[in-house]
Amino acid sequence: MIKKLTTLLLIFSFFSANADQESDYYKITDIPIPKDIVFEVTCIETLPGKRIAAGSRRGDIYIIENAYDDDTTNDKWTLFASGIHEPLGLSYYKDWLWCTQRPEVTKMKDADGDGRADIFECVSDDWGVNGNYHEYAFGTKHDKDGNIWIVLCLTGSGGASSDFRGWCVRVNENGDMIPTTSGIRSPGGMGFNHLGDVFYSDNQGLWNGTSSVKHLKQGSFQGNPTGNKYYSLTKAIGPQVVEPKTGSRVILERQRVKEFVPPPINLPHNIMGKSPSGIFPDTSNGKFGPFNNQLFVNDQSFSMISRMFLEKVNGVYQGAAFKFRSGFGSGNVPAVQGEDGSVFIGGTNRGWGSIGKKVGAIERLDWTGKVPFEVHEMRIKEDGFEITFTEKAEKASVEDLASYKAKANTWIYQKGYGSPEVDLVKPEILSVTMAADGMSARIKLDKIYKGHTYSFNFDGIKSAAGKSLLHKDAYYTVNEVLGEELIFEAELGDKPKPKKKKKK
């Protein structure tokens, strides 16, 4: 118990110290919850007239006016709906507020203008549900085709006792439910990138060695086979996928299960959080700072946001994750970007607890206008990686190999819970060359293993103005390579041996 408390205090002190620096660039404004309301925020949506809608896991949905103002005494809360069963998704679409709740998608409207919804219509309730606490249903906004994407958590996070548990489905405007992907375990949230592709966060556990952000490609398999029995209920995405082999590695099982889409981002457990949740893209064209079109993910346990740079290599998403902002008041779950570029974050510390100790919170995150010195983007190359910076870097520090530390690892892909880091390698950094304009650098490695996550620490890099990086660590997930394929094959109990494969 003392050891656990000490660990939590160290984590808390780290985030507290780091938050002072982060606050120079991104400001958190608390939107006070009225004292007579118990409100654990699990979904948020922006509305016309600079209003937002916020839902609580306890079943209430409120409309909040003046939520964009710095003077939070002007906020006005109006109860729009109550009695909703654990809402985990809101979408304002065609003058209706659509809600993904545990048993169904519901659309609602205030027809008489009194501020309270008086029309409720069930759009679809075609998935199964029982009394298990863990049968969450997370929903997105509508996509460009008018669909809401929904991920259905497993029963108790390890079983599939209700239809389509462990699946992603889409619900269209007509109420049709379309099974879309299998292999889901325990989602914490979902969202689109700037291109309209859909991603969700899945938590460490059965068949998930570490938490990750995954790409919901239609017809894909996401890695957990528990819900595969429900292929018998649909022909929408083809025959049942091949069962994966426990004790293997994701990179090896991709060769056996052709539908397997690997996680674009692996989040090392207890380093990049441990309960990833809501996802949002920055599509503000600079109103939220220098990270336009990048993706951001909340973490409920660590009360923080991480930033993700994604690229497609051989048609597969992969990329780098960086810490972004900590210090939120509760456990971050939903996130949505407003029309002015600000981001609304909702939270609850229910169940698993969080570093932010409030029972529930709703906060707004704004860019202060100052640009932090950060690694902006990270791309894989045939012989290493290219990193770019948000401002000009100092040549001597960038090209000094002592400025870098690197390691790489995978996780066991198994039906058991989680995994230690395995197949550890220490990449040799052969050289680093900065571009003439000081805005990027090429890191040349001795080799790159396909299927590994590469962890870099850039502690020694300085800007031309002498600043250190605000966040010094990057975690790049290598699903595909551009040069010769090297796959680090290992069976549990055997000594791992590298295996070369020629690029097709």
Secondary structure, DSSP 8 states (H G I E B T S, - for coil): -HHHHHHHHHHHHHHHHHHHHHTTTEEEEE----TT----EEEEEEETTTEEEEEETTS-EEEEESTT-S-GGG-EEEEEE---SS---EEEETTEEEEEETTEEEEEE-SSSSSS--EEEEEE--S---S-TT--EEEEEE-TTS-EEEEE--BTTTB--STTTTEEEEE-TT--EEEEEE----EEEEEE-TTS-EEEEE-SBBTBSSEEEEE--TT-B-S-GGGGGGGGG--TT-S------TTB-HHHHHHH-TTB---SEEE-TTTS-SSEEEEEE--STTTT-S-TT-EEEEETTTTEEEEEEEEEETTEEEEEEEEEE---SS-EEEEEE-TTS-EEEEEE-TTT--SS--SEEEEEEEE-S-----EEEEEEETTEEEEEESS-B-HHHHH-GGG-EEEEEEE-B-SSB---EEEEE---EEEEEE-TTSSEEEEEES---TT-EEEEE-TT-BBTTS-B-SS-EEEEE-SS-SSSEEEEE--TTS--EEEEE---
